[in-house]
């Protein structure tokens, strides 16, 4: 696979394929496991993710990239193979969630701004070494005309964060 950003971007939007969102936080996956009576441990989370990534036919046929969580990009399968290598062997591109979530925007009730820019340059360099070639950053902007949401400040703050995220990703060789 080419390391050019343009080639990676084209590959993750390949016709007939999509992204597998496997970037649940430990808290979110615990809630899902609780519903089915499975204890959420590092091993059970790894086994669950490994099961998905080793579904070779589906991965090869339908998945262009996999969005990972910090824990997952560092995990190894039960046999010691890095999960990232299993994803790559299926022809998919590993990606990483890099935002720290939407938080209330100070002095603007109802508005949020996505956090996570602090230390992002260093995290992206680490994620690149671990195999990530694209990144996800989620900006949440609620619209409620009656409440005056979103404010221009919220839109500007999120646009600024998205622009910084995109520039830092490109600097690190990662598709934003």
C-alpha positions as CSV (number, residue, x, y, z in Angstrom):
1,X,0.0,0.0,0.0
2,X,1.2,3.5,-0.9
3,X,2.0,5.8,2.0
4,X,0.8,8.9,0.0
5,X,-2.2,10.6,1.7
6,X,-4.1,10.8,-1.5
7,X,-3.7,7.0,-2.1
8,X,-4.8,6.2,1.5
9,X,-7.8,8.5,1.2
10,X,-8.8,6.9,-2.0
11,X,-8.5,3.4,-0.6
12,X,-10.7,4.1,2.5
13,X,-13.5,5.3,0.2
14,X,-13.3,2.4,-2.2
15,X,-16.5,1.5,-4.0
16,X,-18.6,-1.1,-2.2
17,X,-16.5,-0.9,1.0
18,X,-16.9,1.0,4.3
19,X,-15.2,1.7,7.6
20,X,-15.6,-0.6,10.6
21,X,-15.9,1.5,13.7
22,X,-14.1,-0.5,16.4
23,X,-13.3,2.5,18.5
24,X,-15.5,1.9,21.5
25,X,-14.0,3.1,24.7
26,X,-13.5,0.7,27.5
27,X,-16.6,2.1,29.2
28,X,-18.8,1.8,26.1
29,X,-17.7,-1.8,25.4
30,X,-18.3,-2.7,29.1
31,X,-21.9,-1.6,28.7
32,X,-22.3,-3.8,25.6
33,X,-20.7,-6.7,27.3
34,X,-22.9,-6.2,30.5
35,X,-26.0,-6.7,28.3
36,X,-24.9,-10.1,27.2
37,X,-23.4,-11.1,30.5
38,X,-19.7,-11.0,29.4
39,X,-17.1,-9.6,31.8
40,X,-15.2,-6.7,30.3
41,X,-11.5,-7.5,30.7
42,X,-8.6,-6.6,28.5
43,X,-8.6,-10.2,27.2
44,X,-12.4,-10.3,26.5
45,X,-12.2,-7.0,24.7
46,X,-9.2,-8.3,22.7
47,X,-10.9,-11.6,21.9
48,X,-14.1,-9.7,20.7
49,X,-12.0,-7.4,18.4
50,X,-9.8,-10.2,17.2
51,X,-12.9,-12.2,16.2
52,X,-14.1,-9.3,14.0
53,X,-10.7,-8.7,12.4
54,X,-10.1,-12.4,11.7
55,X,-13.4,-12.7,9.8
56,X,-11.3,-12.7,6.7
57,X,-13.9,-12.9,3.9
58,X,-16.0,-10.0,5.3
59,X,-13.0,-7.9,6.1
60,X,-11.5,-8.4,2.6
61,X,-14.8,-7.9,0.8
62,X,-16.5,-5.1,2.7
63,X,-14.1,-3.3,4.9
64,X,-11.7,-0.6,3.7
65,X,-10.5,0.6,7.0
66,X,-11.0,0.0,10.8
67,X,-11.2,2.9,13.3
68,X,-9.5,1.8,16.5
69,X,-9.4,3.0,20.0
70,X,-6.1,3.7,21.8
71,X,-6.3,0.3,23.7
72,X,-7.0,-1.6,20.5
73,X,-4.2,-0.2,18.4
74,X,-1.7,-1.5,21.0
75,X,-3.3,-4.9,21.5
76,X,-1.9,-8.2,20.3
77,X,-4.1,-11.2,19.3
78,X,-4.1,-14.3,21.5
79,X,-1.3,-15.7,19.3
80,X,0.9,-12.6,19.8
81,X,0.1,-11.0,16.4
82,X,-0.6,-7.3,16.6
83,X,-4.3,-6.6,15.8
84,X,-3.1,-3.9,13.4
85,X,-1.2,-6.6,11.4
86,X,-4.4,-8.8,11.2
87,X,-6.3,-5.8,9.8
88,X,-3.6,-5.0,7.2
89,X,-3.4,-8.7,6.2
90,X,-7.1,-8.5,5.4
91,X,-6.4,-5.5,3.1
92,X,-7.9,-2.9,5.4
93,X,-6.3,0.2,6.6
94,X,-5.9,0.8,10.4
95,X,-7.2,4.2,11.7
96,X,-7.4,5.8,15.1
97,X,-9.9,7.9,17.1
98,X,-8.0,10.9,18.4
99,X,-10.5,13.3,19.9
100,X,-11.3,13.3,23.6
101,X,-15.0,13.9,23.2
102,X,-17.3,16.8,23.1
103,X,-17.4,19.0,26.2
104,X,-19.7,21.9,27.1
105,X,-18.4,25.2,25.7
106,X,-17.8,27.6,28.5
107,X,-20.4,30.5,28.6
108,X,-22.4,29.0,25.8
109,X,-25.2,26.8,27.2
110,X,-26.1,24.0,24.9
111,X,-23.0,24.3,22.8
112,X,-20.1,21.9,22.8
113,X,-16.5,21.9,21.6
114,X,-14.4,18.7,20.9
115,X,-11.3,18.4,23.0
116,X,-8.1,16.5,22.4
117,X,-5.7,18.9,20.7
118,X,-3.3,18.9,23.6
119,X,-0.5,16.5,22.9
120,X,-2.0,15.5,19.5
121,X,1.2,15.9,17.5
122,X,3.0,13.4,19.8
123,X,0.1,11.0,19.9
124,X,-0.2,11.0,16.1
125,X,3.5,10.3,15.7
126,X,3.1,7.3,18.0
127,X,-0.1,6.1,16.2
128,X,1.7,6.3,12.9
129,X,4.5,4.0,14.3
130,X,1.8,1.7,15.5
131,X,0.3,1.5,12.0
132,X,-2.5,4.1,11.9
133,X,-2.9,5.7,8.5
134,X,-6.1,7.7,9.0
135,X,-7.7,9.4,12.0
136,X,-11.2,10.2,13.2
137,X,-12.1,13.4,15.0
138,X,-15.8,14.0,15.9
139,X,-17.3,17.4,16.2
140,X,-20.8,17.5,17.7
141,X,-22.9,20.5,16.8
142,X,-26.5,20.5,17.9
143,X,-29.0,22.7,16.1
144,X,-31.9,24.2,18.0
145,X,-33.1,27.5,16.5
146,X,-35.3,28.3,19.5
147,X,-32.4,28.0,21.8
148,X,-30.0,29.8,19.5
149,X,-27.8,26.8,19.2
150,X,-25.2,26.6,17.7
151,X,-23.6,29.9,18.4
152,X,-21.1,31.4,16.0
153,X,-18.5,30.9,18.7
154,X,-19.3,27.1,18.8
155,X,-19.1,26.8,15.1
156,X,-15.8,28.8,15.0
157,X,-14.3,26.8,17.9
158,X,-15.1,23.5,16.3
159,X,-13.9,24.6,12.9
160,X,-10.7,25.8,14.4
161,X,-10.2,22.5,16.2
162,X,-11.0,20.5,13.1
163,X,-8.5,22.5,11.0
164,X,-5.7,22.0,13.6
165,X,-6.5,18.3,13.8
166,X,-6.4,18.0,10.0
167,X,-3.1,19.9,9.7
168,X,-1.5,17.8,12.5
169,X,-2.7,14.6,10.9
170,X,-1.2,15.5,7.5
171,X,2.0,16.6,9.1
172,X,2.2,13.1,10.7
173,X,1.4,11.3,7.4
174,X,-2.1,10.4,8.5
175,X,-5.3,11.1,6.6
176,X,-7.7,13.2,8.6
